[in-house]
Amino acid sequence: MATVDKIRNGLIDKILSIRNKDFLVALDKLISSSESESEIIELTDEQKLMLEMSEKDIQNGKLISQDAMNKRNLEWLNAM
């Protein structure tokens, strides 16, 4: 797996080769908007309750694999 520095340097190299101003403006907006994602988001009581219920399910072993969920979803879609 690439280190953060390798990824960053690769991105810098790619950005330096871009000549399309509109693309660079859009990329700048994308990068700038990701900075605001570090803000603390307050959860509602309902969201907190759902997370607590999920934790209890995990503790009680009420889990399903991604493959089993995919199969269940396909069966449900095909039944429609």
Secondary structure, 3 states (H helix, E strand, C coil): CCCHHHHHHHHHHHHHHCCCHHHHHHHHHHHHHHHHHHCCCCCCHHHHHHHHHHHHHHHCCCCCCHHHHHHHHHHHHHCC
